Amino acid sequence: MARNGFVVVVGLILVPSIAFAQPKVWFDSMAVVNLGCLAPPGTRMVSFRVLQDVDYSISCSGQFFCNRPHERNLREVMLLQHFRYQSAISSETRFKIVNSVVQELGIECFIDSITRFQPDENTMITRAEYSVTRHLLFSLFSQMTTRLFNTYVYSVTQNGNRCRALNGSFLTPLLWTFSGGLAWTVPGYATLDFGATSGKITWVRDRGIYDQLKVASFYGVPKGKNHAFEFGLSMHMLVDHDFKNRFHWHCDLLLFKNYLKPVDLTLTNQVGININKFIKTSIRTHVTYESTVSKTLQVENLITLGFSFSF
């Protein structure tokens, strides 16, 4: 038996849609990566590493003596601060640059008398080294030292008047010692530099200091000149180590030998004890000898107790 009906045919043309949609997805949502440019497994992507360290401490002390039978009364207040910043840039191979800035600044006030900045030592040390072995290095060493504030020499005239003369100021003098040679190091403890080729530059910024002190030479720089250059040998030893996170030993020794003069010596030795997280006590000894300044060894000792911050 025949039946009447309708047949509906539905067709979809997909080719044009695919042709236009695929480029859109490819260029807008995907990135082309060349697998041949990827680093081998285990390769470090960092070429240089930068480390920084800051240490700051401040302390205050006072002395008040009255009615002493044989000496005049003494009333003194002193504020002492220590600041140290160190940065190290090292490569993944054998090259390393270490730069440190150290400031020891004290304000000493004698009541009803004078106020002076003592000590006032500002030092910048730069080291560039290349490791030959674990302990042997080729090194370049530089140390610059100056003070920031004026210092004076006080005297009393025959009439009883007190007068003063400038004895030092910023860049008066500037002491710059530099050397190149070999170094021996124990990582994390100490470094010993032997400067086979060394030089020392002394620069005087304020030439009026010759007339105020009435001298013909200042730190080996003759009157009429502003600098002196010396050539010789040097040795630098640096010990910087923490013991059980409570004791810290820092020892910095610099020797410079001019071929025609005695050895110049600068030694700073400091032992710090962390009482707790913010309170620290330290014992600091500073020894200097330079024949052009004094024929005797100059020693300064400081014992401090104050607040300390490290980060």
C-alpha positions in Angstrom: 0.0 0.0 0.0 1.5 3.3 -1.0 1.8 6.2 1.5 2.4 9.9 0.9 4.9 11.9 2.9 7.9 14.3 3.0 11.6 13.8 3.1 13.7 16.5 4.7 17.4 16.6 3.9 19.7 18.7 6.2 23.3 19.5 5.1 26.1 21.4 6.8 29.0 22.9 5.0 32.0 22.7 7.5 34.9 23.5 5.2 34.7 27.3 5.2 34.1 27.4 9.0 37.2 25.3 9.8 39.3 27.3 7.3 38.6 30.6 9.1 38.4 29.4 12.7 41.7 27.6 12.9 44.0 30.5 12.1 42.2 32.6 14.7 42.7 30.0 17.5 46.3 29.5 16.4 47.5 33.1 16.4 45.5 34.4 19.4 45.6 31.6 21.9 48.9 29.7 21.4 52.6 30.5 21.5 55.2 28.9 19.3 58.0 27.3 21.3 61.2 26.1 19.8 62.1 23.1 21.9 65.6 23.1 20.6 66.4 26.4 22.6 65.5 25.0 26.0 68.4 24.6 28.5 69.6 21.1 29.4 68.2 19.7 32.6 70.1 20.8 35.7 71.3 24.1 34.1 71.2 27.1 36.5 69.4 30.0 34.9 70.9 32.6 37.4 74.3 34.0 36.2 75.0 36.3 39.2 74.1 36.3 42.8 73.8 39.4 45.0 74.0 39.2 48.8 73.6 42.1 51.2 74.2 42.5 55.0 73.5 45.5 57.3 74.6 45.9 60.9 73.8 48.9 63.1 74.3 49.5 66.8 74.1 52.6 69.0 75.2 53.1 72.6 75.4 55.9 75.2 77.6 56.4 78.2 78.3 59.1 80.7 80.9 60.0 83.4 80.2 62.4 86.2 82.8 63.0 88.9 82.5 65.7 91.5 84.6 67.0 94.4 87.7 64.9 93.5 90.6 65.9 95.7 93.5 65.9 93.2 91.8 66.3 89.7 89.2 68.6 88.3 85.6 67.6 88.1 84.7 65.6 85.0 81.3 65.5 83.4 81.1 63.7 80.1 78.4 62.2 77.9 79.2 60.1 74.8 77.1 58.7 72.0 78.7 56.0 69.8 77.2 54.4 66.7 78.5 51.6 64.5 77.3 51.1 60.9 78.3 48.4 58.5 77.0 47.6 55.1 78.3 44.8 52.9 77.3 43.6 49.4 78.7 40.7 47.4 78.2 40.0 43.7 79.4 36.5 42.7 79.1 34.5 39.5 78.4 30.8 39.2 82.0 30.4 38.0 84.9 31.8 40.1 84.5 35.6 40.0 83.4 37.7 43.1 83.3 41.3 44.1 82.8 42.3 47.7 82.2 45.9 48.8 81.8 47.1 52.4 81.3 50.5 54.1 82.1 50.8 57.8 81.5 53.8 60.0 82.5 54.3 63.6 81.2 57.7 64.7 81.2 59.0 68.3 80.0 62.3 69.7 81.8 63.2 73.0 80.4 66.1 75.0 82.3 67.6 78.0 79.7 69.6 80.0 80.6 73.3 80.1 83.5 72.6 77.8 84.0 71.2 74.3 82.1 68.8 72.0 84.0 66.7 69.6 83.5 63.8 67.1 85.7 61.0 68.3 86.1 58.4 66.9 85.3 59.4 63.3 86.4 56.7 61.0 84.8 56.0 57.6 86.2 53.2 55.6 85.2 51.7 52.2 86.8 48.4 51.2 86.5 46.8 47.8 87.8 43.4 46.8 87.7 41.6 43.4 88.8 38.0 43.4 89.1 35.1 41.0 89.3 31.6 42.5 92.2 29.4 41.3 91.5 26.7 43.8 89.2 26.4 46.9 91.7 28.4 49.0 94.0 30.2 46.5 92.8 33.4 44.8 94.0 36.2 42.5 92.8 39.4 44.2 92.6 43.2 43.8 92.2 45.1 47.0 91.3 48.7 47.7 90.8 50.5 51.0 89.8 54.2 51.4 89.6 56.0 54.8 88.7 59.5 55.9 86.8 61.4 58.5 83.5 63.3 58.1 83.7 66.1 60.6 86.4 68.6 61.7 88.7 67.8 64.6 90.8 70.3 66.5 93.8 70.6 68.7 93.1 72.7 71.8 95.7 74.7 73.7 95.8 77.4 76.4 97.6 80.7 75.9 99.7 82.5 78.5 96.8 84.7 79.2 94.6 81.7 80.0 92.5 81.9 76.8 91.7 78.7 75.1 92.4 78.5 71.3 92.1 75.7 68.8 93.7 74.7 65.5 92.3 72.4 62.8 93.8 69.0 62.9 91.7 67.1 60.4 88.5 67.3 58.3 86.7 65.6 55.5 89.2 64.3 52.9 92.0 65.9 55.0 93.5 63.5 54.8 92.2 60.8 52.5 94.2 57.6 52.8 93.9 55.2 49.9 95.7 51.9 49.8 95.4 49.5 46.8 97.2 46.3 45.8 97.1 43.3 43.5 98.4 39.8 44.2 97.5 36.5 45.7 95.2 35.7 48.5 94.6 32.7 50.8 91.1 32.2 52.1 89.2 29.9 54.5 85.6 30.4 53.4 83.4 31.7 56.1 86.4 32.5 58.4 89.3 34.6 57.1 91.1 36.0 54.1 94.8 36.9 53.8 96.0 39.1 51.0 99.6 39.5 49.8 100.0 42.6 47.7 103.0 42.0 45.5 102.3 45.4 43.8 100.9 48.0 46.1 100.4 51.8 46.3 99.3 54.3 48.8 97.9 57.8 48.0 97.5 60.4 50.7 95.4 63.4 49.6 94.9 66.7 51.6 91.8 68.7 50.5 92.2 71.7 52.9 95.7 73.2 52.4 95.1 75.8 55.1 95.8 73.1 57.7 99.5 73.6 57.3 99.3 77.2 58.5 96.9 76.4 61.4 99.2 73.6 62.7 102.4 75.5 61.7 103.9 72.4 60.1 105.8 71.8 56.8 104.3 68.3 56.3 101.0 66.7 57.1 100.6 62.9 57.0 103.7 62.8 54.7 102.3 65.4 52.3 104.7 68.4 52.0 103.4 72.0 52.2 102.6 73.3 48.7 101.2 69.9 47.4 97.9 68.2 47.9 98.9 64.6 47.6 101.7 62.1 48.0 102.2 58.7 46.3 104.1 55.8 47.8 104.9 52.5 46.2 105.7 49.3 48.1 104.3 46.0 49.5 101.2 45.3 51.5 99.5 42.6 53.5 95.8 42.6 54.5 94.2 40.1 56.9 90.4 40.0 57.5 88.8 37.7 60.0 85.0 37.9 60.2 83.1 35.0 61.8 80.1 34.2 64.1 80.4 31.7 66.9 77.1 30.0 67.7 75.1 33.2 66.7 76.1 34.9 69.9 79.7 35.9 69.6 81.1 37.8 66.6 84.8 38.4 65.9 85.9 41.0 63.4 89.7 41.6 62.9 91.0 43.9 60.2 94.8 44.3 59.8 96.5 46.3 57.1 100.3 46.6 56.7 102.0 48.8 54.1 105.7 48.9 53.6 107.3 51.7 51.6 110.7 50.8 50.4 112.2 53.9 52.1 110.1 54.1 55.3 109.0 52.0 58.2 105.8 49.9 58.1 102.5 51.6 58.4 100.1 49.6 60.6 96.3 49.8 61.0 94.5 47.3 63.2 90.9 47.1 64.2 89.9 44.2 66.4 86.3 43.9 67.7 84.5 41.2 69.7 80.7 41.5 69.9 78.4 39.6 72.3 74.7 39.4 71.6 72.9 39.5 74.9 69.6 39.2 73.3 68.0 40.0 69.9 68.4 43.8 70.3 71.0 44.4 73.0 74.7 43.9 72.3 78.0 44.6 74.0 81.3 44.9 72.2 85.0 45.5 73.0 86.9 47.3 70.3 90.6 48.0 70.0 92.1 50.3 67.3 95.8 50.5 66.8 97.6 52.7 64.3 101.2 53.5 63.6 102.5 55.8 60.9 106.0 57.4 61.2 105.0 60.6 59.4 102.3 61.2 62.1 103.7 59.9 65.3 106.8 57.9 66.4 104.7 56.0 69.0 102.0 53.4 68.7 98.5 54.9 69.1 96.0 52.6 70.9 92.3 53.3 71.4 90.0 51.0 73.4 86.2 51.2 73.5 83.7 49.1 75.5 80.1 49.7 74.6 76.7 48.4 75.6 73.7 49.4 73.5 71.0 48.5 70.9 71.9 46.5 67.8 70.0 45.8 64.6 71.0 43.4 61.9 69.1 42.5 58.7 
